[in-house]
């Protein structure tokens, strides 16, 4: 959560920082602000609300020219989204400024200490203690980097901090603990950002920062140390997508664009996974086949949409490998004293690679000696760095807060993991794995068909725009699809929506059914004959009670037609792969309904893309 930008170079810092914030606004949009070095002071502007509100402030009150600046777009934690609580926060003399992502857990103790020393606080945030601590340190020494290190040693919690000091012009200092910060290396300029999107307009050369590190950038140099001033190792990499991938490209919404990018995202996730001998290969598999053969239990940990990808993984992994697989919410995992050991593989799924609940869960798992494999879309992020193995989804940037192509690519990565484990354990022959991979390669065409036929779903959204409650039913892998379809409606349209396993219908949820209630039902492919019969009964049960049934069913299956008010046809795919095509119309429906209701599709209220606090 929260987007941070820092810049030192030869360009106008305000242009660079504001451009970076536009690309990072998906990380939070409760308030925004900028700070620029101007002589012996920091010139600043900040405003509650989205970046457009800050644009309006700057139009009426232009900031001075400067080549050093920092900026922030906020997802509120401590303190309401107000002008006073917006970042940057400054000392009383406007000499130093800080922007912050994360939570300072010991801020109350530090605030009491500073107030006793005469410091006055103007906000409700935990961040303001940091700038006053820095002010006090700079009374003792002139070295900004060393002062920042001293401040960081006093802080507890998860944080990214970026500082500017008017008496140290041409310098920006950043620090990170359990929260994302990446360096952009340019020619005669350098950048800091919560995400590479902050500087992708100017450079694709990036540097990973490790845990508890401080980075100092000038126009010509980048220096990285630990919190005690010791030189620290970093890893350089090149961003494998260009600036056009992070732009709307003529679409009204990023989400619309990202839905339409899904055939390519799935294809890219599959690209290059088989070697010349027909063996699966993954991105960074630092676990040997012997180690994988020792695995006797798999636990998938994730949050939100990623957890539904994990539920799909459970069906596929257990079917292909015969290894027991559990799916856990990362936020609950370490608090229930789970039984894990060296023979447990913990699979962490996170689009950003910075999801705090998931990060804390894998750290707990590693303490218990479990092996950790992560599925992630963001090269150089924290979760992959702290894992024993990584499968990158290669889906490209996903800017809309509600995940679409991120979800489908995570599901594909889960399939790849299941097949890789089957290969390592020898429970599937190479030709069997190649056959499934071939089937996966056919799926992008099916996804494209669902996109091309999206008008049917858009018309349905217009018909149901006044409804305030929706139910989703599914069986087998259709159950996670139902959960994901309901989540998309909650996120985007702000209506009540629930997903259920269809077999649970008679155990309570059927009490919700009333005349006209829209109910989406995901019907398993006909290969699952037993389940088909059961879900047909479920449709009849809700139809008899007045539900408006919207049935997603594969081509050629007419058994449900007499009991469906609306039929959405799906391409024929193997049962385990059905989520890749069945999810798409539900994404389109949620997007269209939200737009018809006048909501911001890309930036739903109260949400942020990357949840970097617990």
C-alpha positions, 0 to 999 in steps of 0.5 A: 500500500502507498506509492512512493517516488524519489528523484535526483537528477537533471529533470524537473523533479515535480514532473518526474514525481507526479508522473511516478505517482500517476503510475503508483496511484493504484497502491492507494488514493486517499491523499497525495503529496509532493516535496521539492528541495528549494534553497534552504527549505522544502516546498510542498503541496498535499491534498486529501483525495485522488491525485487529481485533487493535488493537480488542482492545488498545483495549478493554483499554487505552482511549486518552484523549479527543483531537480530533487523531490519526493512524492506519496500517494496514501492508503490510510492506516493511522489517521483519516484521509485528510490534508493534515495526515497526507504525506510528506510530513515535515519538521517545524522549519520545513527543512526535512521531509519524509514519505512513508509506507507501512506502520511504525509499531512503537510510534506512541512511545516515540511520540510521547518521548518527542512531545516531552522534548517539545516537538509539536505534532500536526497530524494523527499519523505514525509517520510524523514521529519519523521526521521529528526523530530525523530533525533531532538527529540532524542537530547532532550531525550533518550526514543525512544518511547516517541520521536516517540509519540512526532513526531506523534503528529506533523504529519497530514495524514495517516501513519504507521511508524516503527523505529529502533534506533542504540542507543536503541538496541533490540527495534523497535517502530511502530505507526499507524494512518489510515493505517495498522499495526499488532503485531505478538507475539512470544516466545522470539521474536516479530514482526510488519507487515503491514499484518500478512503474514509478520510473519506467518512463525513464529507465528499465535498469533497477536494483533490488534492496534487501531487508533493513537497508538504507539507500542514498541516491544522488544524480550520479551515485547509488550507495546502499548500506545496512542500518548500521552503515555496513556496505550491503549487497544488492541485485541489479536487474532489467525490467522486462516490460516497457512503459506502454504496458503500464498505460491504458492504450486507448481503453477507458479503464486499466481493468478493461485493458487487463481483461483483454490482455488475458490471452497473452498473459496466460500464453506468456506464463506458459512460454518456455516452460518445456526444455528440448527434452520435454521436461518442465522448467521453472524460473528459479527452482532452487529445490532439487528433485530429491528435495521435492520428493521428500515433500509429503504435504503442501500448504498454499498461503495467499490472500483475497483473489490469490487464495482462490487461485490456491483453491484451484491449485488444490484440486490440480495438485492433489489430482496430479501428484497425490500429495495432500494440499491445504489452502490457508489464508495467509493472515491466519496461517501463523496464528493457528500454530500450523503443523509444518516441518522440512517435508512441508512445501509452503506455496505463497501466491502474491501478485506484488510479492510484497503482501505483508500477511503472506510475507510474514507467513512465509517467514514463519514457515521458514522458521519451522524449516518448511520449504517455500515456493512463491508464485509472483508477478513482480521480479525483485520483490520481497517474497520471491527473494525470501523463497527457496523457489519462484515461479514468475507469472510474467503477466506484465503490470497490473494496474487496476486494483481488482485483479484479472490477468493476475488471477488467471496467470496465478492459476496457470502457475499453479498448474505448472507447479502441480505438473512439475511436482508430478514430474519430480515425483515420477507420478506422471510420464513426460508425454502425459505432462506434455499433453496437459501443457498442450491443452493449456496452450489451447486455452488462450484462444478460449479466453479470447472467445469469452472476451469477444462474446462479452457483449452478452454479459454487458447487456446482462449487467444493464438488465440487472443494474438495480439489483443489490444482491447476487449469489454464485454457485459452483462445484469442484473447480467451479467453487473457486470461480464462484468465490472469485466472481462474487469478490469482483462484484464486491470490489467493484460494484459495492453490492452484496455478493456471495460465492458458495459450494453448490453442495452447501446450498441446502445447509443454509444459503438457500434461505437467501433465495427469493424471487428475482435474485440473480444467481450465477451457476458454474456447471462442470464439464460433462466429463464430471457426470456425477457432479453435473447431475447434482448441480442440475438439481441445485439449479432446479432447487433455486429456480423453484424458489424464484431465483433468476438463474444465469448458467455458465456451461460448456458448448454442447451441454443442453441439459441445463437449458430448460432450467436457465434464464440465461445461458453463457456458453463456455469453450470445451476444456478439461475440467481442471482448466475450466476456471481459465475460461469461466472466470472471464465473463464474471470479470466482464460482468463486474466491470460493466456493472460498476461502470453503469453504477458510476464507480471508479473501476480501477480504483474502488473505494477503501482498497489498494493494490498491494497490501503491505501492512498486516 
